[in-house]
Structures are given as C-alpha cells and as structure tokens.
Amino acid sequence: MDVPELLSPVKIKNKAANLKNWSVLEEHSLVAVFEFPDFTHALEFTVKAGLIAEEMQHHPEISLSWGKVALEITTNDRGGLTELDFLYANKINDLLE
C-alpha cells in the first residue's frame, strides 16, 4: 500500500472545519473523546473502532475508561496528517449516527 501524501496546514484546516467531534492537535494528529453511559457501551464502541482500524490497516491510540473513549490518529509513516486520518475519523463518526 502506498503511503498517503502529508496534508498542508491549509488542507488540514479546511478538512477539520467539516469534521465534527474531532480536534486537530498541533497539525500532527486528530483527537476525539467520546462519552457513553457506562463501561459496557464504551467498550463496545472501542471494539468497533478497533475493527475499523484493522480493516483500514490504520491504527489509532485508544484509551478506554468508564464511560469514555479517547482516540488519537496520525499517519506515523508521514509524521502527520493525511487523507487516511480524516477517513478514519469520518468512519468513527458514522458509528455514532
């Protein structure tokens, strides 16, 4: 698989403007915290987020706690944000709809 192109700061800003639930961290990664009513719902979401990551072969940092899941995604091979990161974030947002 080809390594995707690193996005410019302008492209990152434009893409982030259309991306709900996520924030850009230092133009290097996307971060989001999702809240759930209990641990079970948070765990179920974590498993689904992990399966999407496996399908895409693009893996975030995941932190699971009671009723909360934090995700951080970047394209490590490129040292920053690419289209792949925004695609992952959108797929995660789709889980919530």
C-alpha positions in Angstrom: 0.0 0.0 0.0 1.3 3.5 -0.9 1.9 5.9 1.9 -0.6 8.8 1.6 0.5 12.4 1.0 1.0 14.6 4.0 -1.6 17.3 4.1 -0.7 21.0 4.1 -1.8 23.2 7.1 -4.4 24.8 4.8 -5.9 21.5 3.8 -5.9 20.3 7.4 -7.8 23.4 8.5 -10.3 23.0 5.7 -10.9 19.3 6.4 -11.1 19.9 10.1 -13.8 22.6 9.6 -16.1 19.9 8.2 -15.3 17.2 10.8 -17.4 17.1 13.9 -16.3 15.6 17.3 -12.6 15.8 16.4 -9.8 18.4 17.0 -6.5 18.9 15.3 -3.5 18.6 17.7 -0.5 20.7 16.5 -1.3 19.9 12.8 0.0 16.4 13.6 -2.9 14.3 14.7 -6.7 14.2 15.2 -8.1 13.7 18.7 -11.5 13.0 20.0 -13.1 12.0 23.3 -16.5 10.2 23.2 -18.7 9.7 26.2 -21.0 6.8 26.9 -23.5 6.0 29.7 -21.3 3.2 31.1 -18.3 1.0 30.7 -20.1 -1.6 28.5 -21.1 1.0 25.9 -17.6 2.5 25.8 -16.1 -1.0 25.4 -18.5 -1.9 22.5 -17.5 1.4 20.8 -13.8 0.6 21.3 -14.2 -2.8 19.7 -15.9 -1.3 16.7 -13.3 1.5 16.4 -10.6 -1.2 16.5 -12.3 -3.3 13.8 -12.4 -0.2 11.5 -8.7 0.4 12.2 -7.9 -3.2 11.3 -9.9 -3.0 8.1 -8.1 0.2 7.1 -4.7 -1.0 8.4 -4.5 2.4 10.1 -4.4 2.2 13.9 -5.1 5.0 16.4 -4.1 5.3 20.0 -7.1 4.2 22.0 -7.8 5.0 25.7 -10.7 3.3 27.4 -12.1 4.3 30.8 -15.5 4.1 32.5 -17.9 5.7 30.0 -15.2 7.4 28.0 -13.1 6.5 24.9 -10.3 8.8 23.7 -8.9 8.4 20.2 -5.8 9.9 18.6 -4.9 9.2 15.0 -2.0 10.2 12.8 -0.1 8.8 9.8 3.1 7.7 11.5 4.9 6.9 8.2 4.4 10.5 7.2 4.8 12.2 10.6 1.5 14.0 10.4 -2.0 14.1 9.0 -3.1 12.6 5.7 -6.4 11.8 4.0 -6.3 8.4 5.7 -6.7 10.1 9.2 -9.7 12.1 8.1 -11.2 9.0 6.5 -10.8 7.1 9.8 -12.3 10.0 11.8 -15.4 10.1 9.5 -15.9 6.3 9.8 -15.8 6.7 13.6 -18.3 9.5 13.4 -20.6 7.2 11.3 -20.6 4.7 14.2 -22.3 7.4 16.3 -25.2 8.1 13.9 
